[in-house]
Amino acid sequence: MSVEVTWWGHATVTVEDSGVRVLTDPLFVRRLAHLRRRRGALPPAEAARADVVLVSHLHADHLHPPSLARLAPGTRLVVPRGATAAVPGLRRVAAARALRITELRAGEECAAGAVTVRAVSAAHDGRRLPCGPRRVPALGYVVRGTARTYFAGDTGLFETMAAEVGPCEVALLPVGGWGPFLGPGHLDARRAAQAAARLAPGCVVPVHYGTYWPIGLDAVRPHEFHAPGQEFERQVTLLAPEVTVHRLGHGESVRPKAV
């Protein structure tokens, strides 16, 4: 297995497999509405270099048009079906940067160079908040090259998760959030460890924690910002001891060993 995973913070990850650079949910700003980046430097320019970009759902911290504007012209952008119609900013940046948009439903796939991207379901609110009511289902993705890498996006546990994802060597799982409380449709450290037990990947990289936090809430339940990665590692030891956890710092990379 020859794959390299780099975590840039939040849900933004680069997966390099078979010579293809896959970028997930790019977010390259220090501040977004009421959120500010509290840990890790802003990703460098190289973070925006990608052959294909996967957007899991329409929430502004995952589908961020100004960050997409940093992509090279002609980059392939994979989004949930209906996203282009639902988000005017996506249409504008796609036109300005000549991005090649592919819309997928769960179960559909597309080729991107030497890898294949397959969309899978996610249990998460698909609206473009704070306004609605147009609902576009959230997705996860399985990238298949020399390895099978599951990017969960934002999701809660759901009954068919393991069946839809199928066998995978690497899983990128959200383990926290950007506020002191997680609502439905999210994985905390314990539920993410339960997902790891169901999926049984060779290794997991925890994401979606320890990056952004609401302005003015530094003193409110600070352990929810700092602790999810370490707590996830502890929970995986209890629930799925055969799964290796690679807890990365911002900008750090790992090349998982062959499974």
C-alpha positions as CSV (number, residue, x, y, z in Angstrom):
1,M,0.0,0.0,0.0
2,S,1.5,3.3,-1.1
3,V,-0.6,6.2,0.2
4,E,0.3,9.4,2.1
5,V,-2.2,11.3,4.3
6,T,-1.7,15.0,5.3
7,W,-4.0,16.7,7.7
8,W,-4.3,20.5,7.3
9,G,-6.8,21.0,10.1
10,H,-10.6,20.6,10.5
11,A,-11.8,18.3,7.7
12,T,-9.2,19.3,5.2
13,V,-6.9,16.4,4.2
14,T,-4.7,15.6,1.3
15,V,-4.6,11.9,0.3
16,E,-1.9,11.0,-2.3
17,D,-2.5,7.7,-3.9
18,S,-1.2,6.3,-7.3
19,G,0.2,9.7,-8.2
20,V,-3.2,11.4,-7.6
21,R,-3.6,14.2,-5.1
22,V,-7.1,14.1,-3.5
23,L,-8.1,17.1,-1.3
24,T,-11.1,17.0,1.1
25,D,-13.4,19.8,2.2
26,P,-10.8,22.6,1.7
27,L,-10.9,25.4,4.3
28,F,-8.0,27.8,4.1
29,V,-9.1,30.8,6.3
30,R,-8.2,32.1,9.7
31,R,-11.8,33.1,10.4
32,L,-15.2,32.0,9.2
33,A,-18.2,33.8,10.6
34,H,-18.1,33.3,14.3
35,L,-15.3,30.7,14.1
36,R,-11.6,31.4,14.4
37,R,-8.6,29.1,13.9
38,R,-7.2,28.5,17.3
39,R,-4.6,25.9,16.5
40,G,-2.2,25.3,13.6
41,A,-0.9,27.7,11.0
42,L,-3.0,28.3,7.9
43,P,-2.3,25.7,5.3
44,P,0.5,26.7,2.9
45,A,-0.1,27.3,-0.8
46,E,0.8,23.7,-1.6
47,A,-2.3,22.5,0.3
48,A,-4.5,23.8,-2.5
49,R,-2.6,21.7,-5.1
50,A,-4.9,18.8,-6.0
51,D,-6.0,16.7,-9.0
52,V,-9.5,16.1,-7.5
53,V,-11.3,17.8,-4.6
54,L,-14.1,16.1,-2.6
55,V,-16.8,18.2,-0.9
56,S,-18.8,16.2,1.5
57,H,-21.8,18.6,2.1
58,L,-23.0,22.1,1.9
59,H,-22.2,23.6,5.3
60,A,-19.9,26.6,5.1
61,D,-17.0,25.0,6.9
62,H,-16.9,22.2,4.3
63,L,-18.1,23.9,1.1
64,H,-16.2,27.3,1.2
65,P,-16.1,29.0,-2.1
66,P,-13.2,31.4,-1.3
67,S,-11.1,28.4,-0.4
68,L,-12.1,26.7,-3.7
69,A,-11.0,29.8,-5.5
70,R,-7.4,28.9,-4.6
71,L,-7.6,25.7,-6.7
72,A,-5.8,25.6,-10.0
73,P,-8.0,26.2,-13.1
74,G,-9.5,23.0,-14.4
75,T,-9.4,21.1,-11.1
76,R,-12.0,18.3,-10.8
77,L,-14.5,19.0,-8.0
78,V,-16.8,16.3,-6.8
79,V,-19.8,17.4,-4.9
80,P,-23.2,16.0,-3.7
81,R,-25.8,16.0,-6.5
82,G,-27.8,19.2,-6.3
83,A,-25.0,21.3,-4.8
84,T,-24.4,23.4,-7.8
85,A,-28.0,24.5,-8.0
86,A,-28.2,25.1,-4.3
87,V,-25.1,27.3,-3.8
88,P,-24.7,30.3,-6.1
89,G,-21.2,30.9,-4.7
90,L,-20.2,27.5,-5.9
91,R,-21.4,28.3,-9.4
92,R,-19.5,31.6,-9.5
93,V,-16.2,30.2,-8.3
94,A,-16.5,27.2,-10.7
95,A,-17.0,29.5,-13.6
96,A,-14.2,31.9,-12.6
97,R,-11.7,29.1,-12.1
98,A,-13.0,26.7,-14.8
99,L,-13.5,24.0,-12.2
100,R,-14.8,20.7,-13.6
101,I,-17.8,19.8,-11.4
102,T,-19.0,16.2,-11.0
103,E,-22.1,15.7,-8.9
104,L,-22.7,12.3,-7.3
105,R,-25.4,10.5,-5.3
106,A,-24.6,7.8,-2.8
107,G,-23.6,4.7,-4.7
108,E,-22.3,6.5,-7.7
109,E,-18.7,6.8,-8.7
110,C,-16.3,8.6,-11.0
111,A,-12.7,8.1,-12.2
112,A,-10.0,10.6,-11.3
113,G,-6.8,9.6,-13.0
114,A,-5.6,6.4,-11.5
115,V,-8.1,6.4,-8.6
116,T,-11.8,5.9,-8.4
117,V,-14.1,8.0,-6.1
118,R,-17.3,6.3,-4.9
119,A,-19.9,8.3,-2.9
120,V,-21.5,6.8,0.2
121,S,-24.2,8.0,2.5
122,A,-23.7,10.2,5.6
123,A,-26.1,10.8,8.5
124,H,-25.8,14.6,8.6
125,D,-27.9,17.7,7.8
126,G,-27.4,18.5,4.2
127,R,-28.9,22.0,4.1
128,R,-26.8,25.1,3.3
129,L,-27.2,26.8,6.7
130,P,-28.4,29.2,8.0
131,C,-30.9,29.3,5.2
132,G,-32.9,26.5,3.6
133,P,-35.0,24.6,3.0
134,R,-33.2,23.1,-0.1
135,R,-31.7,19.9,1.2
136,V,-28.8,18.2,-0.6
137,P,-27.8,14.9,1.1
138,A,-24.4,14.9,2.8
139,L,-21.9,12.3,1.5
140,G,-18.8,10.4,2.4
141,Y,-16.4,9.1,-0.2
142,V,-14.2,6.0,-0.7
143,V,-11.1,6.7,-2.8
144,R,-9.8,3.5,-4.4
145,G,-6.2,3.4,-5.7
146,T,-3.5,1.2,-4.2
147,A,-5.4,1.6,-1.0
148,R,-9.1,2.2,-0.2
149,T,-9.4,5.4,1.9
150,Y,-12.8,6.4,3.4
151,F,-13.4,10.1,4.0
152,A,-16.5,10.3,6.2
153,G,-17.1,14.1,5.9
154,D,-19.5,14.9,8.7
155,T,-21.7,12.0,9.9
156,G,-23.2,10.2,12.8
157,L,-23.3,6.5,13.1
158,F,-25.8,4.8,10.8
159,E,-26.8,1.2,10.4
160,T,-25.5,0.6,6.9
161,M,-22.2,2.4,7.3
162,A,-19.9,-0.6,7.2
163,A,-21.9,-2.2,4.4
164,E,-21.8,0.9,2.2
165,V,-18.2,1.7,2.8
166,G,-17.0,-1.9,2.4
167,P,-13.4,-2.9,3.2
168,C,-11.0,-0.1,3.6
169,E,-7.3,0.3,4.7
170,V,-7.5,3.9,5.8
171,A,-10.4,5.9,7.4
172,L,-10.5,9.6,8.0
173,L,-13.1,10.0,10.8
174,P,-14.4,13.2,12.4
175,V,-14.0,12.9,16.2
176,G,-15.2,16.4,17.4
177,G,-16.6,19.7,16.2
178,W,-16.1,23.4,16.4
179,G,-18.3,24.1,19.4
180,P,-18.8,23.0,23.0
181,F,-21.7,20.7,22.1
182,L,-22.2,18.2,19.3
183,G,-25.7,17.8,18.0
184,P,-27.2,14.8,16.1
185,G,-25.4,13.7,12.9
186,H,-21.9,14.0,14.4
187,L,-19.3,11.6,15.7
188,D,-17.7,12.3,19.0
189,A,-14.6,10.4,20.2
190,R,-16.6,7.5,21.5
191,R,-18.9,7.2,18.5
192,A,-16.0,7.5,16.1
193,A,-14.3,4.6,17.9
194,Q,-17.5,2.6,17.5
195,A,-17.4,3.5,13.8
196,A,-13.8,2.3,13.6
197,A,-14.8,-1.0,15.2
198,R,-17.5,-1.5,12.6
199,L,-15.4,-0.5,9.7
200,A,-12.3,-2.4,10.8
201,P,-9.8,-0.4,8.7
202,G,-6.1,-0.9,9.0
203,C,-5.7,2.6,10.4
204,V,-7.6,5.7,11.2
205,V,-6.7,9.4,11.1
206,P,-8.9,11.5,13.4
207,V,-10.0,14.8,11.9
208,H,-12.6,17.6,12.4
209,Y,-11.4,18.7,15.9
210,G,-8.9,21.0,17.5
211,T,-8.8,23.6,14.8
212,Y,-11.8,26.1,14.9
213,W,-13.6,27.4,17.9
214,P,-16.3,30.0,18.4
215,I,-15.0,33.5,19.2
216,G,-15.6,34.3,22.9
217,L,-16.0,30.7,24.0
218,D,-12.4,29.9,24.8
219,A,-13.3,29.2,28.5
220,V,-16.4,27.2,27.8
221,R,-15.8,23.4,28.0
222,P,-12.2,23.8,26.6
223,H,-11.6,20.1,26.8
224,E,-14.1,19.7,23.9
225,F,-11.5,21.6,21.8
226,H,-8.3,20.0,23.0
227,A,-9.2,16.4,24.0
228,P,-11.1,14.6,21.2
229,G,-8.1,13.3,19.4
230,Q,-6.5,11.8,22.5
231,E,-9.8,10.5,23.8
232,F,-10.5,8.9,20.4
233,E,-7.2,7.1,20.6
234,R,-8.1,5.8,24.0
235,Q,-11.5,4.6,22.9
236,V,-10.1,2.8,19.9
237,T,-7.7,1.0,22.2
238,L,-10.8,-0.3,24.1
239,L,-13.2,-0.9,21.3
240,A,-11.0,-1.7,18.2
241,P,-7.5,-2.6,19.5
242,E,-6.5,-4.0,16.1
243,V,-6.9,-0.6,14.4
244,T,-3.9,1.7,14.4
245,V,-4.6,5.4,15.1
246,H,-2.4,8.1,13.5
247,R,-3.1,11.3,15.5
248,L,-1.5,14.0,13.3
249,G,-0.6,17.5,14.1
250,H,-1.6,20.3,11.6
251,G,0.4,19.9,8.5
252,E,1.8,16.5,9.5
253,S,1.8,13.5,7.1
254,V,1.8,9.7,7.5
255,R,2.4,6.9,5.2
256,P,0.4,4.0,6.6
257,K,2.1,0.6,6.5
258,A,0.7,-2.1,4.2
259,V,-2.2,-4.0,5.8
